[in-house]
């Protein structure tokens, strides 16, 4: 037969193992298990189980009040035991954590597939690097995109939409400050598509810019 004091301690064991026990309850329980081998063994078993469950997933705390809402949905009006509350909290934490693991694995799988497609695309054209950047005005208005490809040959390509019509000289600037004039991009009705090969490593490019009559657009690649 379990002694009354042991019964009280056993009720607190799940909370203690989960770190949910109050300071007073923790102190009383720890004082008791120093002289009670059975209660100490019960705490060790529960703590070990909790540790194993939490190792299944990254740490992810259940939302505030989650355990109470679950209990409210389960047979309203029946008394709640401290142990049940603690176990529901543990289950919530583990389930949410496992959900995070599944999402992470799904995202990782998608990333791996995307990376494989990226590598395959580069391999077809004997390339090694591809980068993209937004083309924006000095005031931060987006007006297109610039794509830079490292391969044989390397090239840059831009799409423009929403820029004033005109002939824009395109300049490439490397990280060490060297300037390369690439040619002119003609914008008609606010739109353009333009590209050219380049003889500098794509990773050395800091930015591209196109300017016409005081209007400048820049793509920051560095």
Helices and strands as residue ranges (DSSP letters): H 4-18, H 23-33, H 37-54, H 66-73, H 82-124, E 129-137, E 142-150, E 154-161, E 166-174, E 179-187, E 191-198, G 202-204, E 205-212, E 215-220
